[in-house]
Amino acid sequence: MADNKELKEILLKNQERYPLWEINDAVKLIYQNEFGGRHLICDREKCVLAIREEMENAGCLPDCPETEDIGNGTVRANLVPLASRGISPEMIADAFINSTLDKKGSIDSFKEKLDLLKRMTDEGLLSFSPEDLSDFLSEYEKSGYPAISHSGIYRSEYLPAYRLLSKKCLPF
C-alpha cells in the first residue's frame, strides 16, 4: 500500500515550489518516488562522466537545495549545489549506482500513486485539469508506464540537474 499522506504532501510542496510544472512532471515525480533511477543504470565510468559534464554545464536557481525529498526513501540530489560544496562526481555516481540497486518498486504501487494524483486533481488540489490528466494517463498506460522526461517549461524554468539517491546511500 502506497504512503498516500507522504506523497500527497510532496505533490503539494512541488506544486508550490514549481508552479509551472505540467502533468508529466508530476507523473515523473511519482515514477521516481516508486522506481528511483534504475532505468538509468549504466557502468560507473559512464555515470561519472555524465555527472561531471552535467555539473559543469548545468544552471541552478538561487534557492536550489542540495537535496529534495521525493518520498519513499528517495531524494533528488541537485548537482550544482553539491559541486559547489566539493562533492565529487565519483561520490555521486557511487551513491546513485548503490541507490538504483537498493530501489525495487512495483507497478501496482505505482498505479495506486497515480490514483492519488487523480483524486487530488479531481478535488482541485493540483493545477491540472481532470480531463487533461485522464487523457494523459490513458495514453501513458497504453505505452506501458515508461520513464518520462520533464516538460520543456519545467526544464527551462527550473533547470533540473539531479540524480536520484536513496537516503540510505547518501554519503554527504
Helices and strands as residue ranges (DSSP letters): H 4-17, H 23-35, G 38-40, H 44-57, E 67-71, E 74-78, H 79-84, H 89-102, H 107-122, H 130-142, H 152-158, E 162-166, G 167-169
